[in-house]
Amino acid sequence: MTDIPVDLDSHRGMAAQKATDLRRALADVEAQVRELREREAELENRMMSVPATSWPEAAVKARHLLNLYAASLPSEDTRHRALVAALFDDFARLNGDG
C-alpha cells in the first residue's frame, strides 16, 4: 500500500469527468450564494438596528431597498425601472457624485 492518493478522476470517462466538474461547480456556486445571503442578512440587520445619522446614510438604506425592488420587477416594466434609475441619478447628484 502507498501513501500517494489515487486520482480517481483520471480513471473516469470523459462524460463522467464533465458531470463531476459540473457537480463541483454547482456546489461551489451554491456555497457562494448561501454566503452572500448570510452577508446580506447581516447587513440588513445592521441597517435596521442602527438609525441613519445623515441623509447620505439614509440614502444608502434607500438605495439597497430600491435595488431589491428593481430586481423583483418584470423586465417589461420599463417605466418603474426608469423611475428607479432616475432616483439613483438624483441620489448621486444630490450627494455631489455627478
MARFI-534539 format. One record per residue (C-alpha): residue in three letters; x, y, z. Coordinates in pm, whole numbers, padded with zeros to 5 digits, always signed. Example, Ala and Ser with C-alpha at 12.3 -4.5 7.8 and 13.67 -1.06 7.14 Angstrom:
<nodes>
ALA+01230-00450+00780/SER+01367-00106+00714/
</nodes>
This chain:
<nodes>
MET+00000+00000+00000/THR+00125+00352-00082/ASP+00064+00690+00078/ILE+00004+00854-00259/PRO-00364+00926-00318/VAL-00518+00788-00634/ASP-00664+01047-00871/LEU-00997+00882-00942/ASP-01095+01150-01195/SER-00825+01026-01431/HIS-00984+00679-01434/ARG-01329+00801-01536/GLY-01460+00852-01884/MET-01491+01199-02032/ALA-01868+01220-01970/ALA-01824+01124-01606/GLN-01545+01380-01563/LYS-01765+01653-01711/ALA-02054+01554-01485/THR-01823+01559-01182/ASP-01687+01901-01281/LEU-02043+02035-01319/ARG-02144+01899-00977/ARG-01838+02057-00816/ALA-01901+02390-00987/LEU-02267+02384-00884/ALA-02175+02306-00523/ASP-01928+02597-00526/VAL-02189+02837-00666/GLU-02448+02723-00411/ALA-02199+02778-00128/GLN-02121+03127-00257/VAL-02492+03211-00288/ARG-02550+03088+00067/GLU-02261+03302+00194/LEU-02392+03605+00003/ARG-02740+03563+00154/GLU-02590+03539+00502/ARG-02384+03853+00447/GLU-02687+04036+00307/ALA-02896+03935+00610/GLU-02620+04061+00840/LEU-02608+04392+00652/GLU-02985+04432+00668/ASN-02987+04355+01041/ARG-02726+04627+01091/MET-02929+04869+00879/MET-03239+04802+01091/SER-03063+04829+01425/VAL-02858+05144+01363/PRO-03050+05458+01269/ALA-02906+05681+00999/THR-02735+05992+01129/SER-02732+06181+00798/TRP-02914+06199+00466/PRO-02635+06014+00281/GLU-02662+05724+00530/ALA-03040+05717+00481/ALA-02982+05719+00103/VAL-02761+05410+00136/LYS-03051+05225+00301/ALA-03295+05354+00039/ARG-03058+05252-00241/HIS-03043+04897-00103/LEU-03422+04873-00086/LEU-03459+05016-00435/ASN-03214+04759-00570/LEU-03421+04482-00411/TYR-03737+04633-00558/ALA-03584+04677-00904/ALA-03460+04317-00903/SER-03817+04197-00848/LEU-03961+04398-01138/PRO-04051+04214-01456/SER-03827+04306-01749/GLU-04117+04462-01940/ASP-04183+04713-01659/THR-03962+04977-01815/ARG-04149+05265-01654/HIS-04069+05164-01297/ARG-03713+05065-01395/ALA-03663+05412-01542/LEU-03806+05569-01227/VAL-03561+05376-01007/ALA-03273+05476-01235/ALA-03381+05842-01219/LEU-03391+05824-00841/PHE-03039+05677-00833/ASP-02928+05967-01053/ASP-03092+06209-00808/PHE-02910+06047-00516/ALA-02577+06081-00697/ARG-02643+06441-00799/LEU-02758+06550-00453/ASN-02464+06370-00294/GLY-02224+06560-00522/ASP-02115+06250-00714/GLY-02208+06380-01056/
</nodes>
